Amino acid sequence: MDDRYLLDVNVCLDVLLKRDPHWHDAAQIFEAIERTTIAGAVSAISFDTMFYVMRAFISADQATSLLNKLVKNIEIVDVTGSIIENSLMDKWNDLEDCIQYHAAIEGECKGIITRDLGDFPEDAIIPIYTPTQFMEEFL
C-alpha cells in the first residue's frame, strides 16, 4: 500500500494504554489501519520505548501481549546505521524524534503522525500531523 504513515511512540501509547484525552483520535487511526484504509508503520526503535513506558502501568506480560497485537496490524520500519548517523549529524534537541523522522523517510512513509509537532522541523521533507489533523484531512 502506498499510503503508509509512521506512527510516533506517543500515538501508539495513547491507544495501547487508552490515555485520555488523546486515545480517541489515535484509536480512529488504528481502526483505519485495520480496515486497510491506510497502512501504519512503526520504527523498530519504538518497541523498547513503548515497553518501558507501559511497564509503569501494566505487567510485562500485558505489555508484551499488546505489542504483539500492534505488530499484527502495522509494518515495522528498520532503523539502520545510516539512519542513526544522519540523526546524530542533524543535532536535533530530541534524538528519538530525529531517528523517527529519518526512519519514516527511508521507509518511504508519506508522513508522520505524532502529538509532538514541536520537535520536528517546519521544513520537513514529509508532512508531520497530529492525530486530529490527520483525521480531519484523510479520515
Summary of the structure (lengths in Angstrom):
residues: 139
radius of gyration: 14.2
end to end distance: 16.3
largest distance: 40.8
contacts: 428
relative contact order: 0.20
helix: 55%
strand: 12%
